[in-house]
Amino acid sequence: MTVEIYEKLKKILEDSIENRKIESRDIYTIIETINKKALLMRAWCLENLNKEFERFCTDFETMVSLIIRTLTYFALNKAILRQLNTSDDGVGFTVRHVLGIIESFWKLAQNSLLLTDGGALCRVLKPFQIRYSITLPGYVIYLPLALALPLSAMSYVEIIEAF
């Protein structure tokens, strides 16, 4: 990694500690920079396939994976605590949808009828195709939670509340 990446990581962590709020675009910029460096390094490692650099390349891959995973968890944690300002970037888009799924699950657990096989009744808000059927707005359908929660987060369905 370059000094530039470490400086950006340091700035995000300091801003987070001092200001409590962070910007998703800052996290996305770091991930984008790391991605470019990682692709260049992967290409270099593929060209230099010998025992001398094998451990170096493996350690680099491990470090990149750890940094990106940590940044992703950090962004989600900040978003859950309402301390992340989301932009229209990859991080903001992803965080908004994951939070939507979490919010849908909270609402479902509190206010909806969970069926014994792990599904819920939903009202269709936007048309979509599922299996061999097309659903239209206004339909009430049964969906397993694995489909109901993401579709609810994307505003395709509304999970029907019992109370």
N, C-alpha and C positions, 0 to 999 in steps of 0.2 A: 504494500500500500504506500501511497505517497503521503508526504507531510500535509498536503492540501486536504486530503480526506480526513486525516486525524484532526486537523484544525477545525474542520466543519463538524465532526462528531463532538469535539470538545465544546464548540459553541452551542450546539443543540442541548447538550447536557447542562451546561452552565445556565443557558436561558431557561431551561426547564426548572432548575433549582431556584433561580432568582425570581423569575416572572411567573412561574407555574403554568403559563400558557406557551404552547409551541405552534409552529405552522407546519402543515402537512407538506407544503412545497419545499421546505428545508429538508425534511426527511427524504422526499422524492429526489431532490438534487443529489443527495449523498448516495442513495441507492443507484441512481443513474450513473454517477461517476464511478462507483465501485463496479457496476456492471461492465462498463467500457474497459476498465483496467483488468477485470477478471477475464474477459474475452480475449484481450491481447495476451494475457499471461497463459491462458489455455492454449492458444495458438503456438506460443513460444515453447510450452511444455511438450506439445505434440511433435514439434520439430526436433526437440532435444531429448529424445527418448533414450536416455542412458541412466545407469545406476546412480551417477553423481547427483543428478538433479531430481530424481524420483521423489525422495523425501521432501525436498524443498517444494516441489509442485503439490504434493499431497498436503503438506502443512498450509500452503497458501489457500488451497481449496477449502480446507477445514476452517480457516480464519474467515474467509469471505462468507461462507455459509453461516457461521456463528454471528458475524456482524449484521448481516441482513435479517436473520431470524430475530436477533435481539432488537433491531430497529422496528421490525414489524410488531413484535409484542409490546414494545415501548409505545408505539403509536396507538395501538388498540387500548392499552391501559390508560393513556392520556385521554383518549376519546371517551372511554367509559366514565372517567372522572370529569368529563366536560372541560378538559384543559387542552383541547386540540382544535385549532382553527383549520377547517378543511378547505382545500382549494379544489379546482377541477383538474387534478392530476391523478396519477395512478394510486397514490396512497390515499388521497381524499376520497376517491370513488370507492375503493375497496373498504375503507373504514366505515363509510356511510352505509354500505350494504351489510357488512358484518354487524354493525350496531342495529340496523333494521331487523336483522334476524334475531338478535338478542332481545330487542324490545318486543318483537312478536312472540317470542317464547315466554317472556315475562307476562304479557297480556294473556296469552293462552293458558298458562299455568294458574293465573288468578281468576279469570273470568269466563273461560270456555269449558265446554264439555269434552274432556279427553276420552276418547273411546278406548276400549280395552286392548285393541290391537295396535295402538300407537298412532292413531289418526285423528283428524278433526273435520268438522263440517265447515265449508268455506263458501262465501258468496263471490261469484266471478265479477270482477270490475272491468277487466280488459279481455278481449278474446285471445285465446291461445289454443294450441293443439296439444293434446295429451293422449298418448298411445294412438288409437285410431279414431279419436273423437275431437271435434272442435267445440270448445266451450264458448258461450256467448255471455255478455254482461247480463247479470240478473240470475243466472243459473245458480243453484245450490248443489255443490258436489262434495263428495268425500275424498280427502287426500291424506296420504301418509304424511307424518310430520316432516320427513326429509324433503318433501315437495311443498307442503303448505307454508313452512317458515320462509324459505327463500322467495317463493312467489308472493307471499304477503309483504316481504321487505321491498320487493320491486313493484308493489301496488298492482299486481295482477289479480290477487284475490284478497278478500277480507275474511279473517277467521271469525266465525259467528260466535258471539258472546252469549252465554247462557243468562247472565244477569246484567 
